[in-house]
Amino acid sequence: MSGLPTVDVTLFVHDGAATVGAAIESVRAQTWPALSLTLIDDGSADATGAILAEYAARDPTIRLHRLRHNGGAVAAFQRGFWCGDSDYVMPKSADDLIAPDFVERCMAVLLAHPDCALCHAGGLMFTGESEIRSVYPDTHRLAATGADRAARVRHVMVRYTSSPAFWGVYRRAVTDRLSPIRYRAGWDHVVLAELALWGEIRHVPEVLYWRRDGGRPVAALARAATAQARVGLTLDDSLAEQRWRTPLITTAWAHLEMFSAVALPHAERLALMADAVAIFRARWLPLLRREAAALAAWLPEPIAALDRYDPLEARFAASSLAAAIDAAGALVPEIDLTMHSLELAARAGAPRRVAA
């Protein structure tokens, strides 16, 4: 074991008593010897805590962290990158399973390619009854390689869709360079695009990752990726951010936010932002137009409601609406939101009487 790079699997779970035991066993069965397992109980209220405690008590390679409140997927994944001091890290959900040689096979690729930041594997989707539903096609595997970092990023933006490409072994020297994860729809897309700036993304072609029951609808994921949802607040009040209503537009815009603040020359950052607009329009244009049109149809109601708010509430609500309008205008300029933007500015800036 001595001399081998260390890998920490960080498994985060919230109320996952039904599946977390199988997920832990799939990690404990790994053939890579320099492996540790960090269990993060994300505020579970079911029997999860007891299950994790039992594993930690009998296995010295397992560390257990308990959080008093559920912080959601974004915070949990961020902790996976920030916790521990291993050479490599593998964030892990409590639903999915990995083949016994998953880590060993990914590590072989990472060690053979020092510029590789992430290695994942082929995957399949199975049901709770352990029946195979489908195998992920080759198009779900990333091969962002070569010295041209802009080309690597473009590959990720063109290709990445969902698991299993996200759930792999990451080189911690690269993840330490990443921006804090923003609460935005498509945050996983953004993480991989930024990762590709600083290193290659490769894969093992064999099916070694098994995803339980598939993903959630895009709209549900977008709602869950808001700062308000993280703490259980409603998204229908005046103080909630509204970009969750346009999840694909917000995913593309989140790339622009990230590229604007990476440690690259100004011209290179602008070029990446332009690439993001072009690529996501090419991938999703009909859906982007549908989202922008739905936003345009919804906007009159919340804009009119600004008249009922006090000045601070109105200004805050208007800023959330403006952020959604700006993103839609940048990605889908053919859906004209100019009048909504002008009315929003007029109503938000109108003087209001504050109650004594």
N, C-alpha and C positions, 0 to 999 in steps of 0.2 A: 504493500500500500504506500510506503514512503516513496517520495519522489514523483508520484502521480499527481496531476492537477486535481484539485478538489472541486466537487460539484455539489451544490446545495439545491435540493428540490424544495421549493417553498409552496406548500399546499394550503390554500385558503378556502375556508368553508363557512357557510352560514346555513344553519338548520339543514344539514346534509346527512342526518343519521342513517338514512336508508342506503346511501351509496358511498359514504366516506371510507368505510372499512375496506371495501374492494379497491378503492383508489389508493389507499395507503399500502395495501398488500402488493399492488402492482409496482409501487416504488421500492418496497423492501425486497422484491424479487430481482432487482436490477443486478446485472453482472459487473457493472463498474464498481471497483472496490472502494475508491476514495469518495464515498457518497455519504451525505448527511441529509436529513429530512427535517424541515422546519414546518410545524403545523401552526396555522394562524386561525384561531376560532373567532370569527368575525361577528361576535355578539349573538351567538346561537341561543335559542330558547328551548330547543328540544333536547334529545339525548346525545347530541353531538359532543358536548363538553366531556361527558363521561367516557365516551368512546376514545376520544383523543387522549385523555388522561391515562387510560389503561395502556394504550400503545406507548406513551412516553415513559410510563413507569417501568416497562419491561424491556425497553430498547434504549441504550445509552446514546445511540446515534440520532435519536429523535429529540428535538427541542419543541417546546410548546409555548405559544404566546396566546394569551386570552385578551380579547378586546371587550370592553363593557358594552359597546354600542356597535351596531352594524354600520360600517362605513361604506359598503357597496364595492362593486367590482373595480372601479378606477383606483380607489385608495388601496384596496387589497393588492392589486397588481403592482402599484407603486412600492408598496412595502416589500414585495418580492424582489424588486431591484435594489432596495436600500438596506434590507436586513442582511446581516452576516458579512463575512469577509472571505468567502470562498473564491476560487479562481473563476468559476463558472456558476451560473444560476439557471434554474429551470422553474419558472412559475407554473403552477399546476392547479387545475380545478378539482373539485371533490366529486365530479360526476364521471370524468373520462378516465380511461385506462391506457396504460402503455405496455408494450411488449417487454419481456425481460431484458432484451439487448438494446432497448431504445437508447439509453444514455450512452452505452458503449459504442454503438454505431454512429451516433451523432458526434461523440468525442473524437472518433477516428477521423472524421471529416474536419473538425475544428483544428486538430493537431496537425493534420496534413496541409492545412491552408491557414497560415498565421494571420492572414488578413480577413479571415471569415469571422463575422460577428455573431452569426446565428446559424444553427443547423436544425432543421426540423425533418419530419419523415412523412411518407405517404400515410393516408388515413382512411378509415371507414366510419360509417355511422351505424350504430346498433340501437335496438330498442331496449326498454327496461326488462323485456323478457329474453334478452341476449340473442335476439334474432338480427342478422345483418340486414340493414335496410338498403344501403348503397355504399359503393366505394367512391371516394372523392376522385374526380378526374385529374389527369396530369396538369390541367390548367390551374389547379389550386396549389401547385407546388412552385416555389420561388427559386429562381436561379439568377440572382442579381450579383453578377461576378464581373471581374475586370477592374482596371485602374481608374476608369472614368466614373467618378462618383455621381455625376448628373445622369449618366446612362443607367446606373444602378437604381437611382431613385425613380427614374421614369419607368423602369421595369416593374418596380413595386406598385406604383400608381396605376399602371396599365393592368396588372395581373392580380394583385391581392384581392381576395373576396372575403374569406373567413378561415376558420380552422380548416386543416390542421397547421397551416403555415405559421400561425402565431404562437403555438404552444411547442416550443423547442428549447434547446439548450443555448443560452446566451453567454457570450464572453463578457465578464464583468468589467474589464478594462474599457469596453465600448459603452456598455450601459451606463457607466459612470459619467459619460459625456452627454447623455440625453437630457432634454428639458424635462422639468416636472410635467406630469401628464395633466392636461387640461380637462375639465369637465365639459366634454363636447361629444356629440354624436360622431361616430367613426374614429374615436380616440385610438383604437388599435391600428387603423390604417396609418394614422399620423406617426405612431411609435415606430412602425416598420419603415416608413419613408425616411424618418430622421436617422434611424439605425443604418440605413443603406448609405447615408452620407459618409459614415465613418468606417464602414466595413462591408464585406460581402455577406450575402445571404445564400446559403446552399441547402440542399436537402438530400436525404437518403431516399431512394426511390421506393424501397419496399414499404408495405403497409405495416407500420409499427404503432400507430396511434389510433385509438378507438374512442370515438365520440358518442356519448350516450344521448339518444333522442334528438340530436340536431339543435340548431340555434333557435333563438326567439325572433319574432317579427321585428323588422327594422324600426317601426314606430315605438315598440316597447323598449328596445335597446336605447333609442334616443331619449325617451323619457327617463330611463334609469341612469343615463349618463349626465344628468344635471346636478348642480350643487344642491338644489332644493330637494330633489328626490333622495339624495344621499342621507339627508337627515329626516326624511319622512314628511316633508312639507308638500302641500298641493301645488300643482303647476298651473292652476286656473285662477290664481289671484293676481293682483296688480304688481306684486313684487317679484314674481317668477320671471326667469328668462324665457324667451319665446322661440329660441332657435331650434328647440326640439321639434317644432311643428314642421320643419323642413330638413329632415335628417340627412338626405343626400347632399343638398346644398350646403348644409353645415359641415358635413364631412370634407367636402372640397375646400370650403372656406377655412377650416381648421388647418389644412395644409398651408395655406397662405399665411396664417397667423404664425405657424411654426417656422416657416422659411424666413419670415421677416426678422426673426430674432436668433438665427443660428450664426455661429462664428465664421462667416464667409464674407468676401468682398461684396459691396453693395450691388454691383452689376450681376454677380452670380446669384445673389438672393432674388433679385428681380426676375432673372431668367427662370429660376425654379418656380416662382409664383406664376409666371406666364405659362410654363409647362403644365402646372397643375390645372389651371383653367381649361386649357386645350384638351388635356387628357380626360378630365372628368366630363367635359361636354361630349367628347367622342364616345365615352362609355355609357353615359346615362342621360343624354339630352332629352328624350321623351319624358323620363321620370322627373328630371330637373324642371322642365316646363310645367309639368303637372303640379309639382310642389309650389312653384312660383305663382301659378294661377290660383291654387287653393289659398295661398297666403293673401293674394290680392282680394279674393272674395271675402276673407275673414277680417281684414284690417279695418273696415269702417266701424265695426262695433267697438273694438278696444280703443280706437282713436277717439271716437265720440265719448267714451267713458272717461277720458282724461278730464273733462269738464267737471266731473263729480269729485275729483280728488283734490286734496290740499296740494300746495306747490311742490313740496318735497316728493310726495307720492307720485304726482303727475310727471315730474322730471325723471324720476327713476323708471317709471313704467315706460315713458317715451324713449328712454335710452335703450331699453330692451327691445322695443318695437323697431327702433332705428337700426339696431344691430342685425335683426332679421331681414329688414329691407335692404340694407347695404350688401349683405351676402348674396341675396337673391339678385340684386341689380348687377353685381359683378359676374355672377355665373350665368344668369339668363337675362341679359339686357333686352331681349326682344319682348319680354313680358314687362310692359311699362308700369312702373310703380311710382312715377314722378309725382302724380297728383296726391297719392297717399303720403309720400314723403313731405310734400309742401304742406299738406293739411296737418300732418303730425307736428311739423316745426311750428306752425302757427298756433295750434292749440297748446302745445307744451310751453310756448313762450308767452302765452297770454297772461296778463296779471290776474291774480286771484285774491279774493278776500279771505284772510285767515280768521277763523273764529276766535273771539276774545276769550 
